[in-house]
Amino acid sequence: MKILIVGSGGREHAIAWKVAQKDSVEKVYCAPGNGGTAVENKCENVNIEDINKLADFAAENNIDLTIVGPEVPLMNGIVDKFKSLGLKAFGPCADAAMLEGSKAYSKDFMKKYNVKTAAYEVFENKDEVLKYLKSCEYPTVIKADGLAAGKGVVICENYEQAEETVIEFMVNDIFKGSGKKLVVEEFLEGPEASILSITDGEIILPFISAKDHKQIFDGGKGPNTGGMGAICPNPYCTEEVLEAFKKDIMEPTLKGIKEEKLDFAGIIFFGVMITKKGPYLLEYNMRFGDPETQAVLPMMKSDLVDLILASLDKKLSSFDLAWNTGASCCVVAASAGYPGKYETGFEITGIDKTNRVFAAGVKYEDNTLKTSGGRVLCTEALGDTIEDAIERAYEDLKNINFNGIYYRKDIGRL
């Protein structure tokens, strides 16, 4: 069996690592992959990102299954393209990917199908949103409508901060069009939870819960990043919370998917806030999360390829999804300056002294691993308890070094 994984981050390395464990998988192509997938078991990087060329590659190389990691190719219709050619691809169609691609569309979907979420307003005019922000309650949340690599959400404590955010998003256009439309949302308080799930269009099967750490600095301070680490399971996701999540968020979402005829086999990532009034949905991501995937997949006892094939064959209702006991932690090591400006090209040492590392912003050059991005890699460890897993992940991280290495010291400890 030959598998193609589209993407280049830590999430894609984790997926490649997991699917390579299946005996019947002989080859895993990563497009374009990274320095970690270049040296991963059974893996080979192919330098292709164009959707049409990826489809040609899959056809010419008799690829049995394509797994799409990032949101952009999903939004651009890669699954639709593959399906039109009779190629097996796992992920949402472009219409369903809009649940992540547009915050306004997703909030309207939540409202229509009674998915429990925060109150909101949508604006496309700068003067109108500024007028609204002069009279709204603070703190308030401002979200860029389109894709912003996890950085398009700002919690504003006062009008001055809100005005500055609107100018950055709408006028300075820092997200290159994604912030021209804004969602202004009621501020919710409580711990967040990441609940990945899989759907075949008939049912949604939730995964074990996780907790991401978005801000760059310890204590949950500073600007948002793509994620600085995650633990699994999420200690705040009690049985009561999970039952409320299924009733108030997951089941109405499935109803909406069916009624809107968004028929697909893929991942739905529920970003949830656990408030005193129960869980509220913050957002949908229509693909594996990053870095949650790096923490969740090592906990999966079931075979990932079998799970995905069951989804594509609409047989999830009879799939026995099993999880390992204990806990998992992954801690991201980033380049100094991230999520702002940072330098790359530094040699990475010490990976050979660790248990498990998933590479992200890493390139393989001259038989050496070097930094090539903001989030460089993460160490992942399992333990009997969350405390064990955290300790092991940090112990491994002490062995890794590159110029300007930075990581939070409190992943899983908030």
Secondary structure, DSSP 4 states (H G I P E B T S, - for coil): -EEEEEE-SHHHHHHHHHHTTSTT--EEEEEE--HHHHTSTTEEE-----HHHHHHHHHHTT-SEEEE-SHHHHHTTHHHHHHHTT--EEB--HHHHHHHH-HHHHHHHHHHTT--B--EEEE--HHHHHHHHTTS-SSEEEEESS--TT--EEEESSHHHHHHHHIIIIIS-TTTTTTSSEEEEE---S-EEEEEEEE-SS-EEE---BEE--EEETTTEEEE-S-SEEEES-TT--HHHHHHHIIIIIHHHHHHHHHTT---BEEEEEEEEEETTEEEEEEEESS--TTHHHHHGGGB-S-HHHHHHHHHTT-GGG----B-SSEEEEEEEEETTTTS------B-B-GGGSS-EEESSEEEETTEEEE-SSEEEEEEEEESSHHHHHHHHHHHHTT-B-TTEE--S-TT--
